[in-house]
Amino acid sequence: MSDTAVQRVLPLPPSAPRANRNAFVRWVGRTILRLGGWRMEGEFPDLPKVVLIGAPHSSNWDGIWGFALLMAVGLDLKVLGKDSLLKVPVMGPVLKWLGVIPVDRKAAQGVVEQAAKMIRNADRFWYGLAPEGTRKVVEKWKPGFWRIARAAEVPVVPAYFHYGRKVIGVGAPFELTDSYESDVARIRGWYRTVSNGKNHDA
């Protein structure tokens, strides 16, 4: 894969939030992906606000390849992390630089409302998470991603890691309805056509 392959396959559209990444950081991201043999499929939607989910989340390697992609294309994707974790010396600043933002799990308003409020109050905000909430095989996804997207009134964008083909893919946005069950059935149906995690299928 050439150094320009990531940008050519998954260019950032005008409305997508951009991180402050210089040419060297983007080169590092592209190099990590190239050395790992990864390529990209699909395209990022031209939307200022979305909830982006990655499934199945089956390995810690998901984070490595995912952050490499964000560095390569310069996408500003926010991920919530424990506020205590971001206070750790060295680790905290690095996590913040990578797009991790603190969340107070003990706050009365709850994680869902904190995340939804951040999205609503921003001009551009892409929020990412794994719908399973764990790397273990689960029968049902946790509804947090759906609740956040509904509260913020934004679509859900699906992304996946296919370790067999070494592909990181992005699908078209899903507009949500009032029914969590039907929305998740539609999204998981799409995943079954494209995804293959490191340790299990979606």
C-alpha positions in Angstrom: 0.0 0.0 0.0 1.5 3.4 -0.9 1.7 6.3 1.5 -1.2 8.0 -0.2 -3.5 5.0 -0.3 -5.3 5.9 3.0 -6.1 9.4 1.9 -7.2 8.2 -1.6 -9.5 5.5 -0.3 -11.0 7.3 2.7 -10.6 11.1 2.1 -12.2 13.3 4.7 -15.3 15.2 3.4 -15.7 18.9 4.2 -18.0 18.5 7.1 -15.9 15.9 9.1 -14.1 17.3 12.1 -10.3 17.5 11.6 -7.7 17.0 14.2 -4.6 19.2 14.4 -2.2 16.7 12.9 1.0 17.7 11.0 2.4 15.9 8.0 4.8 13.8 10.2 1.9 12.5 12.4 -0.1 11.6 9.3 3.0 9.8 7.9 3.4 7.8 11.1 -0.2 6.7 10.9 0.1 5.7 7.2 3.4 3.9 8.0 1.8 1.8 10.8 -1.0 0.8 8.6 1.3 0.0 5.7 3.6 -2.2 7.8 0.5 -4.0 9.2 -0.8 -4.6 5.7 -4.0 -2.8 6.3 -6.1 -1.0 3.7 -9.4 0.9 3.7 -12.8 0.4 2.2 -15.9 2.7 2.1 -16.0 6.4 2.7 -16.5 8.8 5.6 -19.9 10.5 5.4 -20.1 14.3 4.8 -21.7 15.0 8.2 -20.5 17.3 11.1 -21.9 15.1 13.9 -22.2 11.3 14.2 -21.9 8.5 16.6 -19.4 6.1 15.0 -19.4 2.5 16.2 -16.8 -0.2 15.7 -17.7 -3.8 15.8 -16.9 -6.5 16.7 -14.5 -5.2 19.3 -12.5 -8.4 19.7 -8.9 -7.3 20.4 -6.8 -4.6 21.9 -5.2 -4.4 18.4 -8.4 -2.6 17.3 -7.3 0.5 19.2 -3.8 0.4 17.7 -5.0 0.1 14.1 -7.9 2.5 14.7 -5.7 5.3 16.2 -3.2 4.7 13.3 -6.1 5.4 10.9 -7.2 8.5 12.7 -3.6 9.8 12.7 -3.2 9.0 9.0 -6.4 10.8 7.8 -6.4 13.5 10.4 -10.0 12.7 11.6 -10.9 14.2 15.0 -12.8 11.3 16.6 -13.6 11.6 20.3 -13.8 8.7 22.7 -14.9 8.9 26.3 -12.5 7.6 29.0 -12.6 7.5 32.8 -11.7 11.0 34.1 -9.3 9.4 36.6 -7.3 7.7 33.8 -6.7 11.1 32.1 -5.2 12.4 35.3 -2.3 9.9 35.1 1.0 11.5 34.3 2.3 10.9 30.8 -0.6 8.6 29.9 -3.3 11.3 30.4 -1.8 13.8 28.0 -1.2 11.1 25.4 -4.8 9.9 25.6 -6.1 13.5 25.3 -3.9 14.0 22.2 -5.4 10.8 20.7 -8.9 12.2 21.2 -9.9 10.6 24.6 -12.1 13.0 26.6 -12.9 12.6 30.3 -16.3 11.4 31.6 -17.5 11.3 35.2 -19.3 8.0 35.6 -20.6 9.1 39.0 -22.3 12.2 37.6 -26.0 12.5 38.2 -26.7 13.2 34.6 -25.1 9.9 33.5 -22.6 9.0 30.7 -25.3 9.0 28.0 -26.4 12.6 28.7 -22.8 13.8 29.1 -21.9 12.5 25.7 -25.1 13.7 24.0 -24.6 17.2 25.5 -21.0 17.3 24.1 -22.3 16.5 20.6 -25.2 18.9 20.8 -23.1 21.8 22.0 -20.4 21.4 19.3 -20.4 22.6 15.7 -18.6 19.4 14.7 -18.3 16.3 16.9 -17.7 12.7 16.0 -18.1 10.3 18.9 -16.8 6.8 18.7 -17.4 3.6 20.8 -17.7 -0.1 20.7 -21.4 -1.2 21.0 -20.5 -4.4 22.9 -18.7 -2.5 25.6 -16.3 -5.5 25.9 -13.9 -7.6 23.9 -15.8 -10.8 24.9 -18.4 -12.4 22.6 -21.9 -11.1 23.6 -25.3 -12.0 22.5 -26.7 -8.4 22.8 -25.1 -5.0 22.3 -25.3 -2.4 25.0 -27.8 0.3 24.1 -25.6 3.2 25.1 -24.5 4.1 21.6 -28.2 4.2 20.4 -29.3 6.3 23.4 -26.5 8.8 22.8 -27.3 9.1 19.1 -31.0 9.5 19.8 -30.5 12.1 22.5 -28.1 14.1 20.3 -30.3 13.5 17.2 -27.4 12.3 15.0 -27.1 9.2 12.8 -25.0 6.1 13.6 -22.0 5.3 11.3 -20.8 1.7 11.3 -17.1 0.8 11.1 -15.3 -2.5 11.2 -12.0 -4.4 11.3 -11.8 -7.4 9.0 -8.6 -9.2 10.2 -8.8 -11.9 7.6 -8.7 -9.4 4.7 -6.8 -6.7 6.7 -9.5 -4.2 5.9 -10.8 -1.2 8.0 -14.2 -0.3 6.6 -16.7 2.4 7.0 -20.4 2.1 6.0 -23.2 4.5 5.2 -25.0 6.3 8.1 -28.0 4.7 9.8 -30.8 7.1 10.6 -32.4 5.9 13.8 -36.1 5.4 14.6 -38.0 5.1 17.9 -37.3 1.4 18.1 -34.0 0.3 19.5 -34.6 -3.4 18.6 -35.4 -2.7 14.9 -32.5 -0.3 14.6 -30.0 -2.7 16.1 -31.3 -5.5 13.9 -30.7 -3.4 10.8 -27.2 -2.4 11.9 -26.2 -5.9 12.9 -27.6 -7.3 9.7 -25.3 -4.9 7.8 -22.3 -6.0 9.9 -22.9 -9.7 9.1 -22.2 -8.9 5.4 -18.8 -7.2 6.0 -17.3 -7.9 9.4 -14.9 -10.4 10.8 -13.2 -9.5 14.1 -9.8 -10.9 15.3 -11.4 -13.3 17.7 -15.1 -13.5 16.7 -17.7 -12.4 14.2 -20.3 -9.6 14.7 
